[in-house]
Amino acid sequence: MMHALNDEIAAVQRNTKHDAIPVDRGRLVSRDGDEVEYDVSAARSTRGLRAGMQVGYEVEGTIHPAAVLFVRSGAIRLTVRRDLGDITPAGAIVRDTVWLLVALRSAIQELSSELARRTP
C-alpha cells in the first residue's frame, strides 16, 4: 500500500505546478503544547494567503502541516504542529494540495511504524 501511495504522490508532484511562496528564515514566536508559532516574511506577493488557511510549511525539503494566523504586508505568522527550532532556514509556504498528500503519507508511515513496534 505504501509503495502505491508513494508512486501516486510522486506522480502528483511531477505533474502539478508547485504553488509555493518563498519565505525567509522563520523565527520562533511561541511554543504552547504541540503548537509552535513562527514569523516568516515573504519574498514575493502573498495574494491569496489569508488567516485560517491550511498550508504546508516547507523547510529543508520537508513539508510540515501549518495554518496561517495572520498576513500583514509580507509578514506572516504560522502555527506548526512540530517544533522546528528557534530559527528555521529559508523555505516556502505551499498553497496547493501536494502538501496534504505528503502529510498523509507521513502520518501513515508513523502509524505503520508504531503498529510494527507494538506487534509481537
Backbone torsions as a table, in degrees:
resi	resn	phi	psi	omega
1	MET	NA	-42.7	-179.0
2	MET	-63.7	-37.1	179.8
3	HIS	-64.1	-41.5	179.4
4	ALA	-65.0	-42.8	179.0
5	LEU	-64.2	-43.5	178.0
6	ASN	-60.0	-41.7	179.0
7	ASP	-63.6	-42.8	179.7
8	GLU	-64.5	-43.7	179.8
9	ILE	-64.7	-42.7	178.4
10	ALA	-60.6	-41.0	179.2
11	ALA	-64.4	-43.1	179.0
12	VAL	-63.2	-43.0	-179.5
13	GLN	-64.1	-37.6	179.1
14	ARG	-69.6	-37.3	-171.3
15	ASN	-99.5	1.3	-178.1
16	THR	-111.3	133.0	173.2
17	LYS	-69.8	120.9	-176.5
18	HIS	-70.9	118.5	-180.0
19	ASP	-99.9	91.3	-176.2
20	ALA	-133.3	148.2	176.8
21	ILE	-107.0	114.5	177.3
22	PRO	-62.8	139.6	178.3
23	VAL	-132.4	152.3	174.9
24	ASP	-72.3	175.6	-178.4
25	ARG	-55.2	150.9	-179.6
26	GLY	-92.3	149.1	177.8
27	ARG	-120.4	126.8	179.0
28	LEU	-60.4	132.4	176.7
29	VAL	-105.9	-48.4	-179.5
30	SER	-160.4	157.2	172.6
31	ARG	-122.1	130.6	178.1
32	ASP	-141.8	95.7	-176.1
33	GLY	65.3	-124.4	179.7
34	ASP	-97.2	11.5	176.2
35	GLU	-104.2	128.3	180.0
36	VAL	-126.1	131.5	-178.7
37	GLU	-105.9	137.3	177.7
38	TYR	-129.2	143.3	170.4
39	ASP	-101.5	131.9	175.7
40	VAL	-133.3	163.0	174.5
41	SER	-126.6	137.8	-175.7
42	ALA	-79.8	140.2	177.9
43	ALA	-84.7	-10.8	177.4
44	ARG	-147.5	-171.3	-174.8
45	SER	-55.0	140.8	176.6
46	THR	-104.8	16.5	-179.2
47	ARG	-54.6	134.3	-179.2
48	GLY	92.9	-13.4	177.8
49	LEU	-91.3	132.3	-176.9
50	ARG	-144.6	159.4	178.3
51	ALA	-58.3	138.3	179.0
52	GLY	90.5	-10.8	-178.0
53	MET	-71.3	134.2	175.5
54	GLN	-85.7	127.1	-176.5
55	VAL	-138.4	177.2	170.1
56	GLY	-108.8	140.5	175.9
57	TYR	-109.4	105.5	-175.9
58	GLU	-90.6	120.2	179.2
59	VAL	-134.7	125.7	178.4
60	GLU	50.9	41.7	175.1
61	GLY	82.9	-1.9	178.4
62	THR	-111.0	133.5	179.2
63	ILE	-100.0	120.7	-180.0
64	HIS	-105.3	132.8	175.2
65	PRO	-59.3	137.5	-177.7
66	ALA	-150.2	168.7	174.4
67	ALA	-133.9	144.7	177.9
68	VAL	-83.0	125.2	176.6
69	LEU	-89.9	-43.0	173.3
70	PHE	-160.2	158.9	176.8
71	VAL	-133.1	125.4	177.7
72	ARG	-143.4	112.3	174.9
73	SER	47.4	47.9	178.4
74	GLY	87.8	-13.1	176.2
75	ALA	-87.8	130.2	-175.9
76	ILE	-129.9	134.7	172.4
77	ARG	-111.9	129.0	-179.6
78	LEU	-117.5	150.7	167.5
79	THR	-113.1	131.1	-176.2
80	VAL	-124.4	144.6	-177.8
81	ARG	-91.1	21.9	178.7
82	ARG	-145.0	136.3	177.8
83	ASP	-78.1	117.1	-178.2
84	LEU	-104.8	13.1	-179.8
85	GLY	97.4	176.6	-177.5
86	ASP	-71.1	-34.5	178.8
87	ILE	-131.3	132.7	175.9
88	THR	-107.6	150.5	175.7
89	PRO	-66.0	167.7	174.6
90	ALA	-55.9	147.5	-177.6
91	GLY	-155.6	-140.4	-178.5
92	ALA	-155.3	152.3	170.4
93	ILE	-101.5	118.5	-175.4
94	VAL	-95.3	122.1	-176.6
95	ARG	-100.4	-15.5	-177.6
96	ASP	-84.0	179.6	-174.3
97	THR	-83.7	-2.7	178.7
98	VAL	-57.8	-39.3	-177.3
99	TRP	-62.9	-31.8	177.7
100	LEU	-64.3	-42.2	178.3
101	LEU	-64.3	-41.7	178.9
102	VAL	-64.0	-42.5	178.5
103	ALA	-63.8	-40.0	177.8
104	LEU	-62.5	-46.0	178.5
105	ARG	-59.8	-43.8	-180.0
106	SER	-61.8	-43.5	179.4
107	ALA	-63.8	-41.3	178.9
108	ILE	-65.1	-40.8	178.1
109	GLN	-63.5	-41.4	178.2
110	GLU	-63.5	-43.7	178.1
111	LEU	-63.9	-41.9	178.7
112	SER	-61.6	-42.9	178.5
113	SER	-63.5	-43.0	179.5
114	GLU	-63.5	-43.9	178.4
115	LEU	-64.1	-39.3	179.2
116	ALA	-63.9	-38.1	177.9
117	ARG	-67.6	-33.5	-176.5
118	ARG	-84.9	-18.8	-177.5
119	THR	-82.9	124.2	-178.6
120	PRO	-71.5	NA	NA
